[in-house]
Amino acid sequence: MAVPKSKISRSRRGMRRATDALKAPSYVEDKNSGELRRPHHIDLKTGMYRGRQVLTVKENA
């Protein structure tokens, strides 16, 4: 059975757990369309990524 060698203080335990909190997702405004999108993700409305056309956009039928 694993037994700790020494006590972990409340402060050290809290510092370790501080990174476990959920953070709100960040969004950036697209330069071309002005839409909000996630950073480092493809803009699904235009199919652009870093100034290049990556996806072909389907027309609404």
mmCIF file of the N, C-alpha and C atoms, coordinates in Angstrom:
data_MODEL
# 
_entry.id   MODEL 
# 
loop_
_atom_site.group_PDB 
_atom_site.id 
_atom_site.type_symbol 
_atom_site.label_atom_id 
_atom_site.label_alt_id 
_atom_site.label_comp_id 
_atom_site.label_asym_id 
_atom_site.label_entity_id 
_atom_site.label_seq_id 
_atom_site.pdbx_PDB_ins_code 
_atom_site.Cartn_x 
_atom_site.Cartn_y 
_atom_site.Cartn_z 
_atom_site.occupancy 
_atom_site.B_iso_or_equiv 
_atom_site.pdbx_formal_charge 
_atom_site.auth_seq_id 
_atom_site.auth_comp_id 
_atom_site.auth_asym_id 
_atom_site.auth_atom_id 
_atom_site.pdbx_PDB_model_num 
ATOM 1   N N  . MET A 1 1  ? 0.844   -1.178 0.000   1.00 0.00 ? 1  MET A N  1 
ATOM 2   C CA . MET A 1 1  ? 0.000   0.000  0.000   1.00 0.00 ? 1  MET A CA 1 
ATOM 3   C C  . MET A 1 1  ? 0.888   1.239  0.000   1.00 0.00 ? 1  MET A C  1 
ATOM 4   N N  . ALA A 1 2  ? 0.552   2.224  -0.830  1.00 0.00 ? 2  ALA A N  1 
ATOM 5   C CA . ALA A 1 2  ? 1.346   3.447  -0.927  1.00 0.00 ? 2  ALA A CA 1 
ATOM 6   C C  . ALA A 1 2  ? 1.049   4.362  0.245   1.00 0.00 ? 2  ALA A C  1 
ATOM 7   N N  . VAL A 1 3  ? 2.094   4.768  0.921   1.00 0.00 ? 3  VAL A N  1 
ATOM 8   C CA . VAL A 1 3  ? 1.967   5.676  2.065   1.00 0.00 ? 3  VAL A CA 1 
ATOM 9   C C  . VAL A 1 3  ? 2.899   6.860  1.825   1.00 0.00 ? 3  VAL A C  1 
ATOM 10  N N  . PRO A 1 4  ? 2.398   8.100  1.938   1.00 0.00 ? 4  PRO A N  1 
ATOM 11  C CA . PRO A 1 4  ? 3.264   9.248  1.709   1.00 0.00 ? 4  PRO A CA 1 
ATOM 12  C C  . PRO A 1 4  ? 4.343   9.365  2.778   1.00 0.00 ? 4  PRO A C  1 
ATOM 13  N N  . LYS A 1 5  ? 5.544   9.785  2.366   1.00 0.00 ? 5  LYS A N  1 
ATOM 14  C CA . LYS A 1 5  ? 6.658   9.934  3.312   1.00 0.00 ? 5  LYS A CA 1 
ATOM 15  C C  . LYS A 1 5  ? 6.450   11.131 4.227   1.00 0.00 ? 5  LYS A C  1 
ATOM 16  N N  . SER A 1 6  ? 5.855   12.194 3.689   1.00 0.00 ? 6  SER A N  1 
ATOM 17  C CA . SER A 1 6  ? 5.640   13.388 4.512   1.00 0.00 ? 6  SER A CA 1 
ATOM 18  C C  . SER A 1 6  ? 4.300   14.015 4.172   1.00 0.00 ? 6  SER A C  1 
ATOM 19  N N  . LYS A 1 7  ? 3.827   14.882 5.065   1.00 0.00 ? 7  LYS A N  1 
ATOM 20  C CA . LYS A 1 7  ? 2.528   15.518 4.887   1.00 0.00 ? 7  LYS A CA 1 
ATOM 21  C C  . LYS A 1 7  ? 2.611   16.580 3.791   1.00 0.00 ? 7  LYS A C  1 
ATOM 22  N N  . ILE A 1 8  ? 1.584   16.630 2.967   1.00 0.00 ? 8  ILE A N  1 
ATOM 23  C CA . ILE A 1 8  ? 1.458   17.677 1.959   1.00 0.00 ? 8  ILE A CA 1 
ATOM 24  C C  . ILE A 1 8  ? 0.612   18.789 2.571   1.00 0.00 ? 8  ILE A C  1 
ATOM 25  N N  . SER A 1 9  ? 1.171   19.986 2.638   1.00 0.00 ? 9  SER A N  1 
ATOM 26  C CA . SER A 1 9  ? 0.460   21.103 3.267   1.00 0.00 ? 9  SER A CA 1 
ATOM 27  C C  . SER A 1 9  ? -0.751  21.511 2.440   1.00 0.00 ? 9  SER A C  1 
ATOM 28  N N  . ARG A 1 10 ? -1.658  22.247 3.073   1.00 0.00 ? 10 ARG A N  1 
ATOM 29  C CA . ARG A 1 10 ? -2.858  22.703 2.373   1.00 0.00 ? 10 ARG A CA 1 
ATOM 30  C C  . ARG A 1 10 ? -2.485  23.625 1.210   1.00 0.00 ? 10 ARG A C  1 
ATOM 31  N N  . SER A 1 11 ? -1.450  24.418 1.424   1.00 0.00 ? 11 SER A N  1 
ATOM 32  C CA . SER A 1 11 ? -1.012  25.346 0.377   1.00 0.00 ? 11 SER A CA 1 
ATOM 33  C C  . SER A 1 11 ? -0.480  24.593 -0.838  1.00 0.00 ? 11 SER A C  1 
ATOM 34  N N  . ARG A 1 12 ? 0.383   23.627 -0.617  1.00 0.00 ? 12 ARG A N  1 
ATOM 35  C CA . ARG A 1 12 ? 0.962   22.868 -1.729  1.00 0.00 ? 12 ARG A CA 1 
ATOM 36  C C  . ARG A 1 12 ? -0.117  22.049 -2.443  1.00 0.00 ? 12 ARG A C  1 
ATOM 37  N N  . ARG A 1 13 ? -1.035  21.482 -1.689  1.00 0.00 ? 13 ARG A N  1 
ATOM 38  C CA . ARG A 1 13 ? -2.135  20.726 -2.290  1.00 0.00 ? 13 ARG A CA 1 
ATOM 39  C C  . ARG A 1 13 ? -2.993  21.654 -3.152  1.00 0.00 ? 13 ARG A C  1 
ATOM 40  N N  . GLY A 1 14 ? -3.262  22.845 -2.653  1.00 0.00 ? 14 GLY A N  1 
ATOM 41  C CA . GLY A 1 14 ? -4.067  23.802 -3.406  1.00 0.00 ? 14 GLY A CA 1 
ATOM 42  C C  . GLY A 1 14 ? -3.377  24.271 -4.668  1.00 0.00 ? 14 GLY A C  1 
ATOM 43  N N  . MET A 1 15 ? -2.057  24.478 -4.599  1.00 0.00 ? 15 MET A N  1 
ATOM 44  C CA . MET A 1 15 ? -1.313  24.893 -5.785  1.00 0.00 ? 15 MET A CA 1 
ATOM 45  C C  . MET A 1 15 ? -1.348  23.815 -6.861  1.00 0.00 ? 15 MET A C  1 
ATOM 46  N N  . ARG A 1 16 ? -1.310  22.559 -6.461  1.00 0.00 ? 16 ARG A N  1 
ATOM 47  C CA . ARG A 1 16 ? -1.383  21.469 -7.424  1.00 0.00 ? 16 ARG A CA 1 
ATOM 48  C C  . ARG A 1 16 ? -2.764  21.413 -8.071  1.00 0.00 ? 16 ARG A C  1 
ATOM 49  N N  . ARG A 1 17 ? -3.788  21.645 -7.273  1.00 0.00 ? 17 ARG A N  1 
ATOM 50  C CA . ARG A 1 17 ? -5.153  21.549 -7.785  1.00 0.00 ? 17 ARG A CA 1 
ATOM 51  C C  . ARG A 1 17 ? -5.576  22.792 -8.568  1.00 0.00 ? 17 ARG A C  1 
ATOM 52  N N  . ALA A 1 18 ? -4.800  23.854 -8.503  1.00 0.00 ? 18 ALA A N  1 
ATOM 53  C CA . ALA A 1 18 ? -5.185  25.104 -9.165  1.00 0.00 ? 18 ALA A CA 1 
ATOM 54  C C  . ALA A 1 18 ? -5.265  24.938 -10.677 1.00 0.00 ? 18 ALA A C  1 
ATOM 55  N N  . THR A 1 19 ? -4.492  24.017 -11.243 1.00 0.00 ? 19 THR A N  1 
ATOM 56  C CA . THR A 1 19 ? -4.504  23.835 -12.693 1.00 0.00 ? 19 THR A CA 1 
ATOM 57  C C  . THR A 1 19 ? -5.633  22.922 -13.157 1.00 0.00 ? 19 THR A C  1 
ATOM 58  N N  . ASP A 1 20 ? -6.381  22.334 -12.243 1.00 0.00 ? 20 ASP A N  1 
ATOM 59  C CA . ASP A 1 20 ? -7.453  21.420 -12.619 1.00 0.00 ? 20 ASP A CA 1 
ATOM 60  C C  . ASP A 1 20 ? -8.755  22.136 -12.948 1.00 0.00 ? 20 ASP A C  1 
ATOM 61  N N  . ALA A 1 21 ? -8.830  23.456 -12.699 1.00 0.00 ? 21 ALA A N  1 
ATOM 62  C CA . ALA A 1 21 ? -10.073 24.184 -12.906 1.00 0.00 ? 21 ALA A CA 1 
ATOM 63  C C  . ALA A 1 21 ? -10.400 24.260 -14.394 1.00 0.00 ? 21 ALA A C  1 
ATOM 64  N N  . LEU A 1 22 ? -11.690 24.203 -14.715 1.00 0.00 ? 22 LEU A N  1 
ATOM 65  C CA . LEU A 1 22 ? -12.130 24.350 -16.096 1.00 0.00 ? 22 LEU A CA 1 
ATOM 66  C C  . LEU A 1 22 ? -12.067 25.820 -16.485 1.00 0.00 ? 22 LEU A C  1 
ATOM 67  N N  . LYS A 1 23 ? -11.564 26.089 -17.673 1.00 0.00 ? 23 LYS A N  1 
ATOM 68  C CA . LYS A 1 23 ? -11.456 27.456 -18.154 1.00 0.00 ? 23 LYS A CA 1 
ATOM 69  C C  . LYS A 1 23 ? -12.419 27.657 -19.313 1.00 0.00 ? 23 LYS A C  1 
ATOM 70  N N  . ALA A 1 24 ? -12.923 28.868 -19.442 1.00 0.00 ? 24 ALA A N  1 
ATOM 71  C CA . ALA A 1 24 ? -13.841 29.170 -20.536 1.00 0.00 ? 24 ALA A CA 1 
ATOM 72  C C  . ALA A 1 24 ? -13.077 29.138 -21.854 1.00 0.00 ? 24 ALA A C  1 
ATOM 73  N N  . PRO A 1 25 ? -13.667 28.585 -22.910 1.00 0.00 ? 25 PRO A N  1 
ATOM 74  C CA . PRO A 1 25 ? -12.961 28.544 -24.200 1.00 0.00 ? 25 PRO A CA 1 
ATOM 75  C C  . PRO A 1 25 ? -12.761 29.955 -24.741 1.00 0.00 ? 25 PRO A C  1 
ATOM 76  N N  . SER A 1 26 ? -11.612 30.187 -25.368 1.00 0.00 ? 26 SER A N  1 
ATOM 77  C CA . SER A 1 26 ? -11.306 31.503 -25.906 1.00 0.00 ? 26 SER A CA 1 
ATOM 78  C C  . SER A 1 26 ? -11.726 31.565 -27.367 1.00 0.00 ? 26 SER A C  1 
ATOM 79  N N  . TYR A 1 27 ? -12.134 32.745 -27.790 1.00 0.00 ? 27 TYR A N  1 
ATOM 80  C CA . TYR A 1 27 ? -12.544 32.987 -29.164 1.00 0.00 ? 27 TYR A CA 1 
ATOM 81  C C  . TYR A 1 27 ? -11.830 34.218 -29.674 1.00 0.00 ? 27 TYR A C  1 
ATOM 82  N N  . VAL A 1 28 ? -11.542 34.238 -30.958 1.00 0.00 ? 28 VAL A N  1 
ATOM 83  C CA . VAL A 1 28 ? -10.958 35.404 -31.604 1.00 0.00 ? 28 VAL A CA 1 
ATOM 84  C C  . VAL A 1 28 ? -11.872 35.818 -32.757 1.00 0.00 ? 28 VAL A C  1 
ATOM 85  N N  . GLU A 1 29 ? -11.801 37.094 -33.115 1.00 0.00 ? 29 GLU A N  1 
ATOM 86  C CA . GLU A 1 29 ? -12.599 37.589 -34.222 1.00 0.00 ? 29 GLU A CA 1 
ATOM 87  C C  . GLU A 1 29 ? -11.837 37.349 -35.515 1.00 0.00 ? 29 GLU A C  1 
ATOM 88  N N  . ASP A 1 30 ? -12.498 36.747 -36.487 1.00 0.00 ? 30 ASP A N  1 
ATOM 89  C CA . ASP A 1 30 ? -11.866 36.453 -37.768 1.00 0.00 ? 30 ASP A CA 1 
ATOM 90  C C  . ASP A 1 30 ? -11.620 37.760 -38.515 1.00 0.00 ? 30 ASP A C  1 
ATOM 91  N N  . LYS A 1 31 ? -10.433 37.882 -39.124 1.00 0.00 ? 31 LYS A N  1 
ATOM 92  C CA . LYS A 1 31 ? -10.072 39.131 -39.803 1.00 0.00 ? 31 LYS A CA 1 
ATOM 93  C C  . LYS A 1 31 ? -10.924 39.372 -41.042 1.00 0.00 ? 31 LYS A C  1 
ATOM 94  N N  . ASN A 1 32 ? -11.247 38.307 -41.768 1.00 0.00 ? 32 ASN A N  1 
ATOM 95  C CA . ASN A 1 32 ? -11.978 38.473 -43.026 1.00 0.00 ? 32 ASN A CA 1 
ATOM 96  C C  . ASN A 1 32 ? -13.482 38.608 -42.822 1.00 0.00 ? 32 ASN A C  1 
ATOM 97  N N  . SER A 1 33 ? -14.076 37.660 -42.097 1.00 0.00 ? 33 SER A N  1 
ATOM 98  C CA . SER A 1 33 ? -15.528 37.636 -41.979 1.00 0.00 ? 33 SER A CA 1 
ATOM 99  C C  . SER A 1 33 ? -16.049 38.346 -40.732 1.00 0.00 ? 33 SER A C  1 
ATOM 100 N N  . GLY A 1 34 ? -15.215 38.560 -39.731 1.00 0.00 ? 34 GLY A N  1 
ATOM 101 C CA . GLY A 1 34 ? -15.669 39.199 -38.502 1.00 0.00 ? 34 GLY A CA 1 
ATOM 102 C C  . GLY A 1 34 ? -16.381 38.251 -37.561 1.00 0.00 ? 34 GLY A C  1 
ATOM 103 N N  . GLU A 1 35 ? -16.476 36.974 -37.930 1.00 0.00 ? 35 GLU A N  1 
ATOM 104 C CA . GLU A 1 35 ? -17.130 35.971 -37.083 1.00 0.00 ? 35 GLU A CA 1 
ATOM 105 C C  . GLU A 1 35 ? -16.191 35.543 -35.958 1.00 0.00 ? 35 GLU A C  1 
ATOM 106 N N  . LEU A 1 36 ? -16.760 35.074 -34.864 1.00 0.00 ? 36 LEU A N  1 
ATOM 107 C CA . LEU A 1 36 ? -15.954 34.533 -33.784 1.00 0.00 ? 36 LEU A CA 1 
ATOM 108 C C  . LEU A 1 36 ? -15.610 33.087 -34.096 1.00 0.00 ? 36 LEU A C  1 
ATOM 109 N N  . ARG A 1 37 ? -14.362 32.717 -33.847 1.00 0.00 ? 37 ARG A N  1 
ATOM 110 C CA . ARG A 1 37 ? -13.926 31.340 -34.053 1.00 0.00 ? 37 ARG A CA 1 
ATOM 111 C C  . ARG A 1 37 ? -12.851 31.025 -33.029 1.00 0.00 ? 37 ARG A C  1 
ATOM 112 N N  . ARG A 1 38 ? -12.578 29.723 -32.850 1.00 0.00 ? 38 ARG A N  1 
ATOM 113 C CA . ARG A 1 38 ? -11.531 29.304 -31.919 1.00 0.00 ? 38 ARG A CA 1 
ATOM 114 C C  . ARG A 1 38 ? -10.167 29.572 -32.537 1.00 0.00 ? 38 ARG A C  1 
ATOM 115 N N  . PRO A 1 39 ? -9.173  29.955 -31.741 1.00 0.00 ? 39 PRO A N  1 
ATOM 116 C CA . PRO A 1 39 ? -7.850  30.148 -32.312 1.00 0.00 ? 39 PRO A CA 1 
ATOM 117 C C  . PRO A 1 39 ? -7.258  28.822 -32.797 1.00 0.00 ? 39 PRO A C  1 
ATOM 118 N N  . HIS A 1 40 ? -6.503  28.864 -33.863 1.00 0.00 ? 40 HIS A N  1 
ATOM 119 C CA . HIS A 1 40 ? -5.856  27.703 -34.477 1.00 0.00 ? 40 HIS A CA 1 
ATOM 120 C C  . HIS A 1 40 ? -6.862  26.687 -34.999 1.00 0.00 ? 40 HIS A C  1 
ATOM 121 N N  . HIS A 1 41 ? -8.054  27.132 -35.379 1.00 0.00 ? 41 HIS A N  1 
ATOM 122 C CA . HIS A 1 41 ? -9.069  26.265 -35.955 1.00 0.00 ? 41 HIS A CA 1 
ATOM 123 C C  . HIS A 1 41 ? -9.504  26.831 -37.305 1.00 0.00 ? 41 HIS A C  1 
ATOM 124 N N  . ILE A 1 42 ? -10.029 25.970 -38.145 1.00 0.00 ? 42 ILE A N  1 
ATOM 125 C CA . ILE A 1 42 ? -10.520 26.388 -39.456 1.00 0.00 ? 42 ILE A CA 1 
ATOM 126 C C  . ILE A 1 42 ? -11.830 27.144 -39.282 1.00 0.00 ? 42 ILE A C  1 
ATOM 127 N N  . ASP A 1 43 ? -12.004 28.227 -40.039 1.00 0.00 ? 43 ASP A N  1 
ATOM 128 C CA . ASP A 1 43 ? -13.273 28.939 -40.076 1.00 0.00 ? 43 ASP A CA 1 
ATOM 129 C C  . ASP A 1 43 ? -14.218 28.140 -40.962 1.00 0.00 ? 43 ASP A C  1 
ATOM 130 N N  . LEU A 1 44 ? -15.226 27.514 -40.388 1.00 0.00 ? 44 LEU A N  1 
ATOM 131 C CA . LEU A 1 44 ? -16.081 26.602 -41.141 1.00 0.00 ? 44 LEU A CA 1 
ATOM 132 C C  . LEU A 1 44 ? -16.996 27.324 -42.125 1.00 0.00 ? 44 LEU A C  1 
ATOM 133 N N  . LYS A 1 45 ? -17.278 28.607 -41.913 1.00 0.00 ? 45 LYS A N  1 
ATOM 134 C CA . LYS A 1 45 ? -18.160 29.323 -42.829 1.00 0.00 ? 45 LYS A CA 1 
ATOM 135 C C  . LYS A 1 45 ? -17.456 29.649 -44.136 1.00 0.00 ? 45 LYS A C  1 
ATOM 136 N N  . THR A 1 46 ? -16.150 29.966 -44.051 1.00 0.00 ? 46 THR A N  1 
ATOM 137 C CA . THR A 1 46 ? -15.415 30.331 -45.263 1.00 0.00 ? 46 THR A CA 1 
ATOM 138 C C  . THR A 1 46 ? -14.438 29.250 -45.704 1.00 0.00 ? 46 THR A C  1 
ATOM 139 N N  . GLY A 1 47 ? -14.044 28.351 -44.809 1.00 0.00 ? 47 GLY A N  1 
ATOM 140 C CA . GLY A 1 47 ? -13.088 27.308 -45.145 1.00 0.00 ? 47 GLY A CA 1 
ATOM 141 C C  . GLY A 1 47 ? -11.650 27.782 -45.152 1.00 0.00 ? 47 GLY A C  1 
ATOM 142 N N  . MET A 1 48 ? -11.372 28.930 -44.551 1.00 0.00 ? 48 MET A N  1 
ATOM 143 C CA . MET A 1 48 ? -10.034 29.510 -44.553 1.00 0.00 ? 48 MET A CA 1 
ATOM 144 C C  . MET A 1 48 ? -9.293  29.143 -43.263 1.00 0.00 ? 48 MET A C  1 
ATOM 145 N N  . TYR A 1 49 ? -7.968  28.977 -43.398 1.00 0.00 ? 49 TYR A N  1 
ATOM 146 C CA . TYR A 1 49 ? -7.097  28.783 -42.243 1.00 0.00 ? 49 TYR A CA 1 
ATOM 147 C C  . TYR A 1 49 ? -5.768  29.456 -42.538 1.00 0.00 ? 49 TYR A C  1 
ATOM 148 N N  . ARG A 1 50 ? -5.391  30.388 -41.736 1.00 0.00 ? 50 ARG A N  1 
ATOM 149 C CA . ARG A 1 50 ? -4.145  31.146 -41.877 1.00 0.00 ? 50 ARG A CA 1 
ATOM 150 C C  . ARG A 1 50 ? -3.996  31.755 -43.270 1.00 0.00 ? 50 ARG A C  1 
ATOM 151 N N  . GLY A 1 51 ? -5.089  32.313 -43.785 1.00 0.00 ? 51 GLY A N  1 
ATOM 152 C CA . GLY A 1 51 ? -5.047  32.995 -45.067 1.00 0.00 ? 51 GLY A CA 1 
ATOM 153 C C  . GLY A 1 51 ? -5.116  32.090 -46.282 1.00 0.00 ? 51 GLY A C  1 
ATOM 154 N N  . ARG A 1 52 ? -5.276  30.781 -46.094 1.00 0.00 ? 52 ARG A N  1 
ATOM 155 C CA . ARG A 1 52 ? -5.347  29.849 -47.212 1.00 0.00 ? 52 ARG A CA 1 
ATOM 156 C C  . ARG A 1 52 ? -6.710  29.188 -47.238 1.00 0.00 ? 52 ARG A C  1 
ATOM 157 N N  . GLN A 1 53 ? -7.182  28.843 -48.430 1.00 0.00 ? 53 GLN A N  1 
ATOM 158 C CA . GLN A 1 53 ? -8.429  28.104 -48.583 1.00 0.00 ? 53 GLN A CA 1 
ATOM 159 C C  . GLN A 1 53 ? -8.135  26.629 -48.336 1.00 0.00 ? 53 GLN A C  1 
ATOM 160 N N  . VAL A 1 54 ? -8.684  26.067 -47.263 1.00 0.00 ? 54 VAL A N  1 
ATOM 161 C CA . VAL A 1 54 ? -8.406  24.690 -46.882 1.00 0.00 ? 54 VAL A CA 1 
ATOM 162 C C  . VAL A 1 54 ? -9.582  23.782 -47.222 1.00 0.00 ? 54 VAL A C  1 
ATOM 163 N N  . LEU A 1 55 ? -10.795 24.247 -46.986 1.00 0.00 ? 55 LEU A N  1 
ATOM 164 C CA . LEU A 1 55 ? -11.984 23.457 -47.248 1.00 0.00 ? 55 LEU A CA 1 
ATOM 165 C C  . LEU A 1 55 ? -12.820 24.132 -48.333 1.00 0.00 ? 55 LEU A C  1 
ATOM 166 N N  . THR A 1 56 ? -13.540 23.314 -49.096 1.00 0.00 ? 56 THR A N  1 
ATOM 167 C CA . THR A 1 56 ? -14.513 23.875 -50.017 1.00 0.00 ? 56 THR A CA 1 
ATOM 168 C C  . THR A 1 56 ? -15.828 23.995 -49.273 1.00 0.00 ? 56 THR A C  1 
ATOM 169 N N  . VAL A 1 57 ? -16.435 25.154 -49.387 1.00 0.00 ? 57 VAL A N  1 
ATOM 170 C CA . VAL A 1 57 ? -17.667 25.428 -48.662 1.00 0.00 ? 57 VAL A CA 1 
ATOM 171 C C  . VAL A 1 57 ? -18.850 24.906 -49.473 1.00 0.00 ? 57 VAL A C  1 
ATOM 172 N N  . LYS A 1 58 ? -19.719 24.138 -48.792 1.00 0.00 ? 58 LYS A N  1 
ATOM 173 C CA . LYS A 1 58 ? -20.917 23.622 -49.456 1.00 0.00 ? 58 LYS A CA 1 
ATOM 174 C C  . LYS A 1 58 ? -21.958 24.714 -49.525 1.00 0.00 ? 58 LYS A C  1 
ATOM 175 N N  . GLU A 1 59 ? -22.663 24.783 -50.662 1.00 0.00 ? 59 GLU A N  1 
ATOM 176 C CA . GLU A 1 59 ? -23.743 25.746 -50.835 1.00 0.00 ? 59 GLU A CA 1 
ATOM 177 C C  . GLU A 1 59 ? -24.985 25.225 -50.137 1.00 0.00 ? 59 GLU A C  1 
ATOM 178 N N  . ASN A 1 60 ? -25.753 26.130 -49.523 1.00 0.00 ? 60 ASN A N  1 
ATOM 179 C CA . ASN A 1 60 ? -27.006 25.723 -48.895 1.00 0.00 ? 60 ASN A CA 1 
ATOM 180 C C  . ASN A 1 60 ? -28.037 25.408 -49.969 1.00 0.00 ? 60 ASN A C  1 
ATOM 181 N N  . ALA A 1 61 ? -28.668 24.254 -49.856 1.00 0.00 ? 61 ALA A N  1 
ATOM 182 C CA . ALA A 1 61 ? -29.631 23.835 -50.875 1.00 0.00 ? 61 ALA A CA 1 
ATOM 183 C C  . ALA A 1 61 ? -31.033 24.182 -50.471 1.00 0.00 ? 61 ALA A C  1 
# 
